[in-house]
Amino acid sequence: MRDLVFLTRDGCVNTTTMKANLDDALRVLGQPFAYQVVDLETLPDGDVRRGYPTPTVLVSSRDLFGMAEPTPPFATPT
């Protein structure tokens, strides 16, 4: 899997489950566990990835489940 990014933030209650599911899927597909984990809070304000809910998996900069790329202004995480 090229360009695989796992987006999260501190306090995201679904991160552990989603990460485990991603790891399981990669294992079944025989793919390496080579993906980047990105904390949204570390990204610059203008970075479009800040607009995705967490957790989100991006493949080649696109949401794995087909969510459209967010446009500013981005909602504050809850």
N, CA, C, O and CB atoms as a CASP TS submission, in Angstrom:
PFRMAT TS
TARGET T0000
AUTHOR 0000-0000-0000
METHOD Language model
MODEL 1
PARENT N/A
ATOM      1  N   MET     1       0.857  -1.187   0.000  1.00  0.00           N
ATOM      2  CA  MET     1       0.000   0.000   0.000  1.00  0.00           C
ATOM      3  C   MET     1       0.894   1.238   0.000  1.00  0.00           C
ATOM      4  O   MET     1       1.677   1.454   0.925  1.00  0.00           O
ATOM      5  CB  MET     1      -0.970   0.005   1.236  1.00  0.00           C
ATOM      6  N   ARG     2       0.766   2.028  -1.028  1.00  0.00           N
ATOM      7  CA  ARG     2       1.533   3.266  -1.083  1.00  0.00           C
ATOM      8  C   ARG     2       0.679   4.400  -0.575  1.00  0.00           C
ATOM      9  O   ARG     2      -0.544   4.392  -0.719  1.00  0.00           O
ATOM     10  CB  ARG     2       2.029   3.556  -2.511  1.00  0.00           C
ATOM     11  N   ASP     3       1.330   5.371   0.017  1.00  0.00           N
ATOM     12  CA  ASP     3       0.659   6.595   0.422  1.00  0.00           C
ATOM     13  C   ASP     3      -0.527   6.341   1.350  1.00  0.00           C
ATOM     14  O   ASP     3      -1.599   6.914   1.156  1.00  0.00           O
ATOM     15  CB  ASP     3       0.197   7.346  -0.795  1.00  0.00           C
ATOM     16  N   LEU     4      -0.345   5.497   2.340  1.00  0.00           N
ATOM     17  CA  LEU     4      -1.381   5.185   3.311  1.00  0.00           C
ATOM     18  C   LEU     4      -1.134   6.012   4.562  1.00  0.00           C
ATOM     19  O   LEU     4      -0.060   5.943   5.159  1.00  0.00           O
ATOM     20  CB  LEU     4      -1.406   3.665   3.640  1.00  0.00           C
ATOM     21  N   VAL     5      -2.144   6.803   4.961  1.00  0.00           N
ATOM     22  CA  VAL     5      -2.011   7.696   6.116  1.00  0.00           C
ATOM     23  C   VAL     5      -3.188   7.465   7.054  1.00  0.00           C
ATOM     24  O   VAL     5      -4.342   7.437   6.627  1.00  0.00           O
ATOM     25  CB  VAL     5      -1.943   9.193   5.671  1.00  0.00           C
ATOM     26  N   PHE     6      -2.883   7.301   8.327  1.00  0.00           N
ATOM     27  CA  PHE     6      -3.891   7.139   9.372  1.00  0.00           C
ATOM     28  C   PHE     6      -3.952   8.450  10.147  1.00  0.00           C
ATOM     29  O   PHE     6      -2.989   8.820  10.820  1.00  0.00           O
ATOM     30  CB  PHE     6      -3.560   5.919  10.322  1.00  0.00           C
ATOM     31  N   LEU     7      -5.085   9.154  10.056  1.00  0.00           N
ATOM     32  CA  LEU     7      -5.251  10.433  10.749  1.00  0.00           C
ATOM     33  C   LEU     7      -5.947  10.203  12.087  1.00  0.00           C
ATOM     34  O   LEU     7      -6.926   9.461  12.170  1.00  0.00           O
ATOM     35  CB  LEU     7      -6.057  11.435   9.878  1.00  0.00           C
ATOM     36  N   THR     8      -5.433  10.847  13.128  1.00  0.00           N
ATOM     37  CA  THR     8      -6.016  10.740  14.453  1.00  0.00           C
ATOM     38  C   THR     8      -5.752  12.022  15.229  1.00  0.00           C
ATOM     39  O   THR     8      -5.161  12.967  14.707  1.00  0.00           O
ATOM     40  CB  THR     8      -5.453   9.519  15.205  1.00  0.00           C
ATOM     41  N   ARG     9      -6.191  12.041  16.463  1.00  0.00           N
ATOM     42  CA  ARG     9      -5.903  13.139  17.385  1.00  0.00           C
ATOM     43  C   ARG     9      -5.989  12.585  18.797  1.00  0.00           C
ATOM     44  O   ARG     9      -6.608  11.546  19.025  1.00  0.00           O
ATOM     45  CB  ARG     9      -6.893  14.345  17.183  1.00  0.00           C
ATOM     46  N   ASP    10      -5.370  13.277  19.743  1.00  0.00           N
ATOM     47  CA  ASP    10      -5.461  12.862  21.142  1.00  0.00           C
ATOM     48  C   ASP    10      -6.911  12.832  21.582  1.00  0.00           C
ATOM     49  O   ASP    10      -7.678  13.747  21.284  1.00  0.00           O
ATOM     50  CB  ASP    10      -4.647  13.801  22.046  1.00  0.00           C
ATOM     51  N   GLY    11      -7.279  11.789  22.285  1.00  0.00           N
ATOM     52  CA  GLY    11      -8.621  11.690  22.819  1.00  0.00           C
ATOM     53  C   GLY    11      -9.638  11.074  21.884  1.00  0.00           C
ATOM     54  O   GLY    11     -10.805  10.958  22.259  1.00  0.00           O
ATOM     55  N   CYS    12      -9.252  10.675  20.686  1.00  0.00           N
ATOM     56  CA  CYS    12     -10.193  10.055  19.754  1.00  0.00           C
ATOM     57  C   CYS    12     -10.490   8.640  20.252  1.00  0.00           C
ATOM     58  O   CYS    12      -9.605   7.785  20.291  1.00  0.00           O
ATOM     59  CB  CYS    12      -9.619  10.034  18.287  1.00  0.00           C
ATOM     60  N   VAL    13     -11.742   8.408  20.629  1.00  0.00           N
ATOM     61  CA  VAL    13     -12.111   7.132  21.240  1.00  0.00           C
ATOM     62  C   VAL    13     -12.134   5.973  20.242  1.00  0.00           C
ATOM     63  O   VAL    13     -12.102   4.814  20.656  1.00  0.00           O
ATOM     64  CB  VAL    13     -13.464   7.256  21.894  1.00  0.00           C
ATOM     65  N   ASN    14     -12.187   6.250  18.963  1.00  0.00           N
ATOM     66  CA  ASN    14     -12.264   5.193  17.960  1.00  0.00           C
ATOM     67  C   ASN    14     -10.919   4.824  17.332  1.00  0.00           C
ATOM     68  O   ASN    14     -10.847   3.909  16.511  1.00  0.00           O
ATOM     69  CB  ASN    14     -13.207   5.607  16.885  1.00  0.00           C
ATOM     70  N   THR    15      -9.869   5.525  17.712  1.00  0.00           N
ATOM     71  CA  THR    15      -8.558   5.295  17.094  1.00  0.00           C
ATOM     72  C   THR    15      -8.064   3.874  17.301  1.00  0.00           C
ATOM     73  O   THR    15      -7.610   3.241  16.348  1.00  0.00           O
ATOM     74  CB  THR    15      -7.542   6.268  17.650  1.00  0.00           C
ATOM     75  N   THR    16      -8.138   3.362  18.505  1.00  0.00           N
ATOM     76  CA  THR    16      -7.609   2.026  18.787  1.00  0.00           C
ATOM     77  C   THR    16      -8.306   0.967  17.933  1.00  0.00           C
ATOM     78  O   THR    16      -7.648   0.101  17.357  1.00  0.00           O
ATOM     79  CB  THR    16      -7.771   1.691  20.278  1.00  0.00           C
ATOM     80  N   THR    17      -9.623   1.033  17.852  1.00  0.00           N
ATOM     81  CA  THR    17     -10.389   0.053  17.069  1.00  0.00           C
ATOM     82  C   THR    17     -10.090   0.175  15.584  1.00  0.00           C
ATOM     83  O   THR    17      -9.872  -0.830  14.906  1.00  0.00           O
ATOM     84  CB  THR    17     -11.889   0.229  17.311  1.00  0.00           C
ATOM     85  N   MET    18     -10.079   1.403  15.074  1.00  0.00           N
ATOM     86  CA  MET    18      -9.836   1.615  13.645  1.00  0.00           C
ATOM     87  C   MET    18      -8.427   1.170  13.263  1.00  0.00           C
ATOM     88  O   MET    18      -8.231   0.562  12.211  1.00  0.00           O
ATOM     89  CB  MET    18     -10.042   3.097  13.277  1.00  0.00           C
ATOM     90  N   LYS    19      -7.452   1.470  14.108  1.00  0.00           N
ATOM     91  CA  LYS    19      -6.071   1.075  13.826  1.00  0.00           C
ATOM     92  C   LYS    19      -5.950  -0.448  13.828  1.00  0.00           C
ATOM     93  O   LYS    19      -5.266  -1.014  12.974  1.00  0.00           O
ATOM     94  CB  LYS    19      -5.101   1.695  14.863  1.00  0.00           C
ATOM     95  N   ALA    20      -6.601  -1.112  14.771  1.00  0.00           N
ATOM     96  CA  ALA    20      -6.583  -2.577  14.814  1.00  0.00           C
ATOM     97  C   ALA    20      -7.234  -3.156  13.558  1.00  0.00           C
ATOM     98  O   ALA    20      -6.735  -4.131  12.995  1.00  0.00           O
ATOM     99  CB  ALA    20      -7.306  -3.092  16.079  1.00  0.00           C
ATOM    100  N   ASN    21      -8.340  -2.565  13.121  1.00  0.00           N
ATOM    101  CA  ASN    21      -9.011  -3.033  11.903  1.00  0.00           C
ATOM    102  C   ASN    21      -8.145  -2.821  10.672  1.00  0.00           C
ATOM    103  O   ASN    21      -8.102  -3.676   9.788  1.00  0.00           O
ATOM    104  CB  ASN    21     -10.346  -2.316  11.724  1.00  0.00           C
ATOM    105  N   LEU    22      -7.456  -1.689  10.609  1.00  0.00           N
ATOM    106  CA  LEU    22      -6.545  -1.416   9.493  1.00  0.00           C
ATOM    107  C   LEU    22      -5.411  -2.435   9.479  1.00  0.00           C
ATOM    108  O   LEU    22      -5.081  -2.985   8.429  1.00  0.00           O
ATOM    109  CB  LEU    22      -5.976   0.020   9.589  1.00  0.00           C
ATOM    110  N   ASP    23      -4.821  -2.685  10.632  1.00  0.00           N
ATOM    111  CA  ASP    23      -3.735  -3.664  10.722  1.00  0.00           C
ATOM    112  C   ASP    23      -4.220  -5.058  10.300  1.00  0.00           C
ATOM    113  O   ASP    23      -3.518  -5.770   9.582  1.00  0.00           O
ATOM    114  CB  ASP    23      -3.170  -3.708  12.160  1.00  0.00           C
ATOM    115  N   ASP    24      -5.419  -5.441  10.746  1.00  0.00           N
ATOM    116  CA  ASP    24      -5.985  -6.737  10.355  1.00  0.00           C
ATOM    117  C   ASP    24      -6.190  -6.816   8.848  1.00  0.00           C
ATOM    118  O   ASP    24      -5.869  -7.831   8.231  1.00  0.00           O
ATOM    119  CB  ASP    24      -7.318  -6.980  11.077  1.00  0.00           C
ATOM    120  N   ALA    25      -6.723  -5.749   8.250  1.00  0.00           N
ATOM    121  CA  ALA    25      -6.956  -5.726   6.807  1.00  0.00           C
ATOM    122  C   ALA    25      -5.641  -5.845   6.042  1.00  0.00           C
ATOM    123  O   ALA    25      -5.555  -6.585   5.062  1.00  0.00           O
ATOM    124  CB  ALA    25      -7.689  -4.439   6.403  1.00  0.00           C
ATOM    125  N   LEU    26      -4.629  -5.125   6.483  1.00  0.00           N
ATOM    126  CA  LEU    26      -3.326  -5.201   5.821  1.00  0.00           C
ATOM    127  C   LEU    26      -2.740  -6.598   5.944  1.00  0.00           C
ATOM    128  O   LEU    26      -2.134  -7.108   5.002  1.00  0.00           O
ATOM    129  CB  LEU    26      -2.359  -4.168   6.413  1.00  0.00           C
ATOM    130  N   ARG    27      -2.921  -7.217   7.107  1.00  0.00           N
ATOM    131  CA  ARG    27      -2.426  -8.584   7.317  1.00  0.00           C
ATOM    132  C   ARG    27      -3.117  -9.547   6.344  1.00  0.00           C
ATOM    133  O   ARG    27      -2.448 -10.353   5.698  1.00  0.00           O
ATOM    134  CB  ARG    27      -2.664  -9.035   8.790  1.00  0.00           C
ATOM    135  N   VAL    28      -4.437  -9.473   6.236  1.00  0.00           N
ATOM    136  CA  VAL    28      -5.198 -10.354   5.344  1.00  0.00           C
ATOM    137  C   VAL    28      -4.778 -10.146   3.881  1.00  0.00           C
ATOM    138  O   VAL    28      -4.690 -11.103   3.112  1.00  0.00           O
ATOM    139  CB  VAL    28      -6.717 -10.101   5.505  1.00  0.00           C
ATOM    140  N   LEU    29      -4.524  -8.896   3.512  1.00  0.00           N
ATOM    141  CA  LEU    29      -4.111  -8.581   2.143  1.00  0.00           C
ATOM    142  C   LEU    29      -2.642  -8.895   1.869  1.00  0.00           C
ATOM    143  O   LEU    29      -2.183  -8.817   0.730  1.00  0.00           O
ATOM    144  CB  LEU    29      -4.369  -7.126   1.860  1.00  0.00           C
ATOM    145  N   GLY    30      -1.910  -9.252   2.929  1.00  0.00           N
ATOM    146  CA  GLY    30      -0.490  -9.538   2.771  1.00  0.00           C
ATOM    147  C   GLY    30       0.336  -8.303   2.496  1.00  0.00           C
ATOM    148  O   GLY    30       1.395  -8.375   1.872  1.00  0.00           O
ATOM    149  N   GLN    31      -0.157  -7.159   2.971  1.00  0.00           N
ATOM    150  CA  GLN    31       0.537  -5.890   2.751  1.00  0.00           C
ATOM    151  C   GLN    31       1.363  -5.523   3.989  1.00  0.00           C
ATOM    152  O   GLN    31       1.012  -5.906   5.105  1.00  0.00           O
ATOM    153  CB  GLN    31      -0.479  -4.760   2.419  1.00  0.00           C
ATOM    154  N   PRO    32       2.447  -4.790   3.795  1.00  0.00           N
ATOM    155  CA  PRO    32       3.248  -4.361   4.943  1.00  0.00           C
ATOM    156  C   PRO    32       2.500  -3.320   5.777  1.00  0.00           C
ATOM    157  O   PRO    32       1.635  -2.602   5.275  1.00  0.00           O
ATOM    158  CB  PRO    32       4.596  -3.789   4.470  1.00  0.00           C
ATOM    159  N   PHE    33       2.848  -3.259   7.038  1.00  0.00           N
ATOM    160  CA  PHE    33       2.248  -2.294   7.958  1.00  0.00           C
ATOM    161  C   PHE    33       3.004  -0.975   7.833  1.00  0.00           C
ATOM    162  O   PHE    33       3.436  -0.398   8.831  1.00  0.00           O
ATOM    163  CB  PHE    33       2.275  -2.820   9.434  1.00  0.00           C
ATOM    164  N   ALA    34       3.157  -0.512   6.612  1.00  0.00           N
ATOM    165  CA  ALA    34       3.933   0.694   6.338  1.00  0.00           C
ATOM    166  C   ALA    34       2.983   1.847   6.063  1.00  0.00           C
ATOM    167  O   ALA    34       2.681   2.157   4.910  1.00  0.00           O
ATOM    168  CB  ALA    34       4.897   0.479   5.140  1.00  0.00           C
ATOM    169  N   TYR    35       2.518   2.475   7.123  1.00  0.00           N
ATOM    170  CA  TYR    35       1.685   3.655   6.964  1.00  0.00           C
ATOM    171  C   TYR    35       2.082   4.687   7.999  1.00  0.00           C
ATOM    172  O   TYR    35       2.648   4.378   9.047  1.00  0.00           O
ATOM    173  CB  TYR    35       0.189   3.302   7.088  1.00  0.00           C
ATOM    174  N   GLN    36       1.766   5.911   7.665  1.00  0.00           N
ATOM    175  CA  GLN    36       2.114   7.037   8.521  1.00  0.00           C
ATOM    176  C   GLN    36       0.930   7.333   9.432  1.00  0.00           C
ATOM    177  O   GLN    36      -0.212   7.386   8.974  1.00  0.00           O
ATOM    178  CB  GLN    36       2.502   8.291   7.677  1.00  0.00           C
ATOM    179  N   VAL    37       1.197   7.526  10.716  1.00  0.00           N
ATOM    180  CA  VAL    37       0.179   7.958  11.670  1.00  0.00           C
ATOM    181  C   VAL    37       0.394   9.451  11.899  1.00  0.00           C
ATOM    182  O   VAL    37       1.481   9.875  12.292  1.00  0.00           O
ATOM    183  CB  VAL    37       0.256   7.141  13.029  1.00  0.00           C
ATOM    184  N   VAL    38      -0.655  10.249  11.649  1.00  0.00           N
ATOM    185  CA  VAL    38      -0.554  11.701  11.748  1.00  0.00           C
ATOM    186  C   VAL    38      -1.560  12.217  12.771  1.00  0.00           C
ATOM    187  O   VAL    38      -2.757  11.944  12.680  1.00  0.00           O
ATOM    188  CB  VAL    38      -0.789  12.365  10.370  1.00  0.00           C
ATOM    189  N   ASP    39      -1.050  12.968  13.745  1.00  0.00           N
ATOM    190  CA  ASP    39      -1.907  13.648  14.714  1.00  0.00           C
ATOM    191  C   ASP    39      -2.335  14.972  14.075  1.00  0.00           C
ATOM    192  O   ASP    39      -1.494  15.815  13.761  1.00  0.00           O
ATOM    193  CB  ASP    39      -1.163  13.880  16.101  1.00  0.00           C
ATOM    194  N   LEU    40      -3.628  15.147  13.887  1.00  0.00           N
ATOM    195  CA  LEU    40      -4.130  16.353  13.216  1.00  0.00           C
ATOM    196  C   LEU    40      -3.674  17.638  13.889  1.00  0.00           C
ATOM    197  O   LEU    40      -3.490  18.659  13.226  1.00  0.00           O
ATOM    198  CB  LEU    40      -5.637  16.324  13.167  1.00  0.00           C
ATOM    199  N   GLU    41      -3.493  17.588  15.195  1.00  0.00           N
ATOM    200  CA  GLU    41      -3.097  18.794  15.929  1.00  0.00           C
ATOM    201  C   GLU    41      -1.689  19.264  15.573  1.00  0.00           C
ATOM    202  O   GLU    41      -1.327  20.404  15.865  1.00  0.00           O
ATOM    203  CB  GLU    41      -3.182  18.540  17.418  1.00  0.00           C
ATOM    204  N   THR    42      -0.895  18.401  14.948  1.00  0.00           N
ATOM    205  CA  THR    42       0.472  18.773  14.583  1.00  0.00           C
ATOM    206  C   THR    42       0.549  19.401  13.195  1.00  0.00           C
ATOM    207  O   THR    42       1.602  19.891  12.789  1.00  0.00           O
ATOM    208  CB  THR    42       1.374  17.556  14.642  1.00  0.00           C
ATOM    209  N   LEU    43      -0.569  19.387  12.468  1.00  0.00           N
ATOM    210  CA  LEU    43      -0.577  19.919  11.108  1.00  0.00           C
ATOM    211  C   LEU    43      -0.838  21.422  11.105  1.00  0.00           C
ATOM    212  O   LEU    43      -1.516  21.930  11.997  1.00  0.00           O
ATOM    213  CB  LEU    43      -1.631  19.204  10.264  1.00  0.00           C
ATOM    214  N   PRO    44      -0.310  22.137  10.118  1.00  0.00           N
ATOM    215  CA  PRO    44      -0.586  23.565  10.011  1.00  0.00           C
ATOM    216  C   PRO    44      -2.078  23.819   9.791  1.00  0.00           C
ATOM    217  O   PRO    44      -2.785  22.969   9.249  1.00  0.00           O
ATOM    218  CB  PRO    44       0.232  24.182   8.868  1.00  0.00           C
ATOM    219  N   ASP    45      -2.544  24.979  10.209  1.00  0.00           N
ATOM    220  CA  ASP    45      -3.968  25.314  10.113  1.00  0.00           C
ATOM    221  C   ASP    45      -4.538  25.152   8.716  1.00  0.00           C
ATOM    222  O   ASP    45      -5.695  24.755   8.579  1.00  0.00           O
ATOM    223  CB  ASP    45      -4.187  26.719  10.567  1.00  0.00           C
ATOM    224  N   GLY    46      -3.783  25.439   7.686  1.00  0.00           N
ATOM    225  CA  GLY    46      -4.288  25.381   6.321  1.00  0.00           C
ATOM    226  C   GLY    46      -4.257  23.999   5.687  1.00  0.00           C
ATOM    227  O   GLY    46      -4.729  23.828   4.563  1.00  0.00           O
ATOM    228  N   ASP    47      -3.711  23.013   6.385  1.00  0.00           N
ATOM    229  CA  ASP    47      -3.606  21.663   5.830  1.00  0.00           C
ATOM    230  C   ASP    47      -4.996  21.050   5.734  1.00  0.00           C
ATOM    231  O   ASP    47      -5.703  20.958   6.737  1.00  0.00           O
ATOM    232  CB  ASP    47      -2.672  20.773   6.697  1.00  0.00           C
ATOM    233  N   VAL    48      -5.390  20.634   4.547  1.00  0.00           N
ATOM    234  CA  VAL    48      -6.740  20.112   4.304  1.00  0.00           C
ATOM    235  C   VAL    48      -7.036  18.885   5.159  1.00  0.00           C
ATOM    236  O   VAL    48      -8.198  18.616   5.464  1.00  0.00           O
ATOM    237  CB  VAL    48      -6.912  19.766   2.829  1.00  0.00           C
ATOM    238  N   ARG    49      -6.009  18.137   5.550  1.00  0.00           N
ATOM    239  CA  ARG    49      -6.240  16.940   6.367  1.00  0.00           C
ATOM    240  C   ARG    49      -6.841  17.276   7.728  1.00  0.00           C
ATOM    241  O   ARG    49      -7.456  16.418   8.362  1.00  0.00           O
ATOM    242  CB  ARG    49      -4.936  16.182   6.558  1.00  0.00           C
ATOM    243  N   ARG    50      -6.668  18.516   8.182  1.00  0.00           N
ATOM    244  CA  ARG    50      -7.259  18.928   9.468  1.00  0.00           C
ATOM    245  C   ARG    50      -8.787  18.913   9.419  1.00  0.00           C
ATOM    246  O   ARG    50      -9.438  18.891  10.463  1.00  0.00           O
ATOM    247  CB  ARG    50      -6.768  20.334   9.853  1.00  0.00           C
ATOM    248  N   GLY    51      -9.353  18.924   8.239  1.00  0.00           N
ATOM    249  CA  GLY    51     -10.802  18.944   8.092  1.00  0.00           C
ATOM    250  C   GLY    51     -11.471  17.579   8.161  1.00  0.00           C
ATOM    251  O   GLY    51     -12.697  17.494   8.230  1.00  0.00           O
ATOM    252  N   TYR    52     -10.680  16.513   8.144  1.00  0.00           N
ATOM    253  CA  TYR    52     -11.263  15.177   8.236  1.00  0.00           C
ATOM    254  C   TYR    52     -11.585  14.844   9.696  1.00  0.00           C
ATOM    255  O   TYR    52     -10.888  15.287  10.609  1.00  0.00           O
ATOM    256  CB  TYR    52     -10.301  14.119   7.636  1.00  0.00           C
ATOM    257  N   PRO    53     -12.649  14.058   9.908  1.00  0.00           N
ATOM    258  CA  PRO    53     -12.911  13.573  11.262  1.00  0.00           C
ATOM    259  C   PRO    53     -11.865  12.510  11.600  1.00  0.00           C
ATOM    260  O   PRO    53     -11.191  11.988  10.712  1.00  0.00           O
ATOM    261  CB  PRO    53     -14.367  12.995  11.392  1.00  0.00           C
ATOM    262  N   THR    54     -11.740  12.202  12.867  1.00  0.00           N
ATOM    263  CA  THR    54     -10.800  11.148  13.259  1.00  0.00           C
ATOM    264  C   THR    54     -11.551   9.991  13.876  1.00  0.00           C
ATOM    265  O   THR    54     -12.568  10.171  14.544  1.00  0.00           O
ATOM    266  CB  THR    54      -9.745  11.684  14.244  1.00  0.00           C
ATOM    267  N   PRO    55     -11.033   8.804  13.640  1.00  0.00           N
ATOM    268  CA  PRO    55      -9.910   8.498  12.764  1.00  0.00           C
ATOM    269  C   PRO    55     -10.341   8.443  11.301  1.00  0.00           C
ATOM    270  O   PRO    55     -11.499   8.168  10.985  1.00  0.00           O
ATOM    271  CB  PRO    55      -9.271   7.175  13.170  1.00  0.00           C
ATOM    272  N   THR    56      -9.395   8.706  10.431  1.00  0.00           N
ATOM    273  CA  THR    56      -9.615   8.618   8.990  1.00  0.00           C
ATOM    274  C   THR    56      -8.394   7.948   8.370  1.00  0.00           C
ATOM    275  O   THR    56      -7.263   8.177   8.797  1.00  0.00           O
ATOM    276  CB  THR    56      -9.868  10.035   8.359  1.00  0.00           C
ATOM    277  N   VAL    57      -8.633   7.127   7.369  1.00  0.00           N
ATOM    278  CA  VAL    57      -7.548   6.509   6.614  1.00  0.00           C
ATOM    279  C   VAL    57      -7.562   7.121   5.219  1.00  0.00           C
ATOM    280  O   VAL    57      -8.581   7.103   4.528  1.00  0.00           O
ATOM    281  CB  VAL    57      -7.697   4.939   6.557  1.00  0.00           C
ATOM    282  N   LEU    58      -6.421   7.661   4.817  1.00  0.00           N
ATOM    283  CA  LEU    58      -6.268   8.223   3.474  1.00  0.00           C
ATOM    284  C   LEU    58      -5.376   7.305   2.646  1.00  0.00           C
ATOM    285  O   LEU    58      -4.338   6.836   3.112  1.00  0.00           O
ATOM    286  CB  LEU    58      -5.673   9.662   3.534  1.00  0.00           C
ATOM    287  N   VAL    59      -5.798   7.061   1.422  1.00  0.00           N
ATOM    288  CA  VAL    59      -5.011   6.297   0.467  1.00  0.00           C
ATOM    289  C   VAL    59      -4.758   7.221  -0.712  1.00  0.00           C
ATOM    290  O   VAL    59      -5.689   7.642  -1.399  1.00  0.00           O
ATOM    291  CB  VAL    59      -5.739   4.963   0.026  1.00  0.00           C
ATOM    292  N   SER    60      -3.496   7.529  -0.936  1.00  0.00           N
ATOM    293  CA  SER    60      -3.122   8.484  -1.989  1.00  0.00           C
ATOM    294  C   SER    60      -3.901   9.788  -1.830  1.00  0.00           C
ATOM    295  O   SER    60      -4.420  10.337  -2.802  1.00  0.00           O
ATOM    296  CB  SER    60      -3.377   7.878  -3.391  1.00  0.00           C
ATOM    297  N   SER    61      -3.974  10.275  -0.590  1.00  0.00           N
ATOM    298  CA  SER    61      -4.610  11.547  -0.220  1.00  0.00           C
ATOM    299  C   SER    61      -6.129  11.547  -0.368  1.00  0.00           C
ATOM    300  O   SER    61      -6.745  12.612  -0.346  1.00  0.00           O
ATOM    301  CB  SER    61      -4.041  12.651  -1.057  1.00  0.00           C
ATOM    302  N   ARG    62      -6.746  10.372  -0.518  1.00  0.00           N
ATOM    303  CA  ARG    62      -8.203  10.276  -0.633  1.00  0.00           C
ATOM    304  C   ARG    62      -8.729   9.400   0.499  1.00  0.00           C
ATOM    305  O   ARG    62      -8.113   8.401   0.872  1.00  0.00           O
ATOM    306  CB  ARG    62      -8.625   9.699  -2.024  1.00  0.00           C
ATOM    307  N   ASP    63      -9.879   9.796   1.034  1.00  0.00           N
ATOM    308  CA  ASP    63     -10.501   9.033   2.109  1.00  0.00           C
ATOM    309  C   ASP    63     -10.826   7.618   1.633  1.00  0.00           C
ATOM    310  O   ASP    63     -11.404   7.432   0.563  1.00  0.00           O
ATOM    311  CB  ASP    63     -11.776   9.742   2.608  1.00  0.00           C
ATOM    312  N   LEU    64     -10.452   6.631   2.431  1.00  0.00           N
ATOM    313  CA  LEU    64     -10.662   5.231   2.106  1.00  0.00           C
ATOM    314  C   LEU    64     -12.134   4.917   1.828  1.00  0.00           C
ATOM    315  O   LEU    64     -12.445   4.057   1.003  1.00  0.00           O
ATOM    316  CB  LEU    64     -10.153   4.361   3.234  1.00  0.00           C
ATOM    317  N   PHE    65     -13.041   5.622   2.525  1.00  0.00           N
ATOM    318  CA  PHE    65     -14.469   5.340   2.396  1.00  0.00           C
ATOM    319  C   PHE    65     -15.192   6.311   1.472  1.00  0.00           C
ATOM    320  O   PHE    65     -16.420   6.289   1.394  1.00  0.00           O
ATOM    321  CB  PHE    65     -15.115   5.367   3.749  1.00  0.00           C
ATOM    322  N   GLY    66     -14.442   7.171   0.768  1.00  0.00           N
ATOM    323  CA  GLY    66     -15.040   8.023  -0.250  1.00  0.00           C
ATOM    324  C   GLY    66     -15.524   9.386   0.208  1.00  0.00           C
ATOM    325  O   GLY    66     -16.186  10.087  -0.557  1.00  0.00           O
ATOM    326  N   MET    67     -15.211   9.781   1.438  1.00  0.00           N
ATOM    327  CA  MET    67     -15.599  11.112   1.899  1.00  0.00           C
ATOM    328  C   MET    67     -14.912  12.161   1.037  1.00  0.00           C
ATOM    329  O   MET    67     -13.729  12.035   0.719  1.00  0.00           O
ATOM    330  CB  MET    67     -15.240  11.311   3.398  1.00  0.00           C
ATOM    331  N   ALA    68     -15.648  13.185   0.663  1.00  0.00           N
ATOM    332  CA  ALA    68     -15.075  14.273  -0.141  1.00  0.00           C
ATOM    333  C   ALA    68     -14.009  15.023   0.660  1.00  0.00           C
ATOM    334  O   ALA    68     -14.074  15.105   1.887  1.00  0.00           O
ATOM    335  CB  ALA    68     -16.186  15.252  -0.606  1.00  0.00           C
ATOM    336  N   GLU    69     -13.035  15.562  -0.056  1.00  0.00           N
ATOM    337  CA  GLU    69     -11.992  16.350   0.605  1.00  0.00           C
ATOM    338  C   GLU    69     -12.631  17.557   1.286  1.00  0.00           C
ATOM    339  O   GLU    69     -13.402  18.282   0.658  1.00  0.00           O
ATOM    340  CB  GLU    69     -10.903  16.804  -0.415  1.00  0.00           C
ATOM    341  N   PRO    70     -12.320  17.783   2.562  1.00  0.00           N
ATOM    342  CA  PRO    70     -12.914  18.903   3.292  1.00  0.00           C
ATOM    343  C   PRO    70     -12.484  20.249   2.713  1.00  0.00           C
ATOM    344  O   PRO    70     -11.401  20.383   2.143  1.00  0.00           O
ATOM    345  CB  PRO    70     -12.534  18.829   4.767  1.00  0.00           C
ATOM    346  N   THR    71     -13.350  21.230   2.873  1.00  0.00           N
ATOM    347  CA  THR    71     -13.022  22.590   2.473  1.00  0.00           C
ATOM    348  C   THR    71     -13.162  23.491   3.697  1.00  0.00           C
ATOM    349  O   THR    71     -14.029  23.269   4.542  1.00  0.00           O
ATOM    350  CB  THR    71     -13.940  23.077   1.302  1.00  0.00           C
ATOM    351  N   PRO    72     -12.303  24.512   3.789  1.00  0.00           N
ATOM    352  CA  PRO    72     -12.366  25.423   4.936  1.00  0.00           C
ATOM    353  C   PRO    72     -13.662  26.203   4.939  1.00  0.00           C
ATOM    354  O   PRO    72     -14.259  26.366   3.875  1.00  0.00           O
ATOM    355  CB  PRO    72     -11.182  26.385   4.927  1.00  0.00           C
ATOM    356  N   PRO    73     -14.125  26.686   6.055  1.00  0.00           N
ATOM    357  CA  PRO    73     -13.510  26.520   7.377  1.00  0.00           C
ATOM    358  C   PRO    73     -13.803  25.125   7.928  1.00  0.00           C
ATOM    359  O   PRO    73     -14.880  24.567   7.717  1.00  0.00           O
ATOM    360  CB  PRO    73     -14.023  27.602   8.357  1.00  0.00           C
ATOM    361  N   PHE    74     -12.814  24.580   8.639  1.00  0.00           N
ATOM    362  CA  PHE    74     -12.936  23.245   9.191  1.00  0.00           C
ATOM    363  C   PHE    74     -13.640  23.283  10.528  1.00  0.00           C
ATOM    364  O   PHE    74     -13.432  24.196  11.327  1.00  0.00           O
ATOM    365  CB  PHE    74     -11.571  22.599   9.332  1.00  0.00           C
ATOM    366  N   ALA    75     -14.472  22.290  10.768  1.00  0.00           N
ATOM    367  CA  ALA    75     -15.185  22.180  12.053  1.00  0.00           C
ATOM    368  C   ALA    75     -14.194  21.868  13.159  1.00  0.00           C
ATOM    369  O   ALA    75     -13.174  21.220  12.927  1.00  0.00           O
ATOM    370  CB  ALA    75     -16.286  21.084  11.992  1.00  0.00           C
ATOM    371  N   THR    76     -14.496  22.329  14.353  1.00  0.00           N
ATOM    372  CA  THR    76     -13.687  22.021  15.525  1.00  0.00           C
ATOM    373  C   THR    76     -14.013  20.605  15.983  1.00  0.00           C
ATOM    374  O   THR    76     -15.187  20.260  16.113  1.00  0.00           O
ATOM    375  CB  THR    76     -13.935  23.050  16.669  1.00  0.00           C
ATOM    376  N   PRO    77     -12.974  19.758  16.235  1.00  0.00           N
ATOM    377  CA  PRO    77     -13.250  18.398  16.693  1.00  0.00           C
ATOM    378  C   PRO    77     -14.014  18.396  18.016  1.00  0.00           C
ATOM    379  O   PRO    77     -13.807  19.254  18.874  1.00  0.00           O
ATOM    380  CB  PRO    77     -11.947  17.618  16.844  1.00  0.00           C
ATOM    381  N   THR    78     -14.894  17.422  18.156  1.00  0.00           N
ATOM    382  CA  THR    78     -15.641  17.270  19.404  1.00  0.00           C
ATOM    383  C   THR    78     -15.323  15.968  20.080  1.00  0.00           C
ATOM    384  O   THR    78     -15.865  15.677  21.146  1.00  0.00           O
ATOM    385  CB  THR    78     -17.124  17.361  19.153  1.00  0.00           C
TER
END
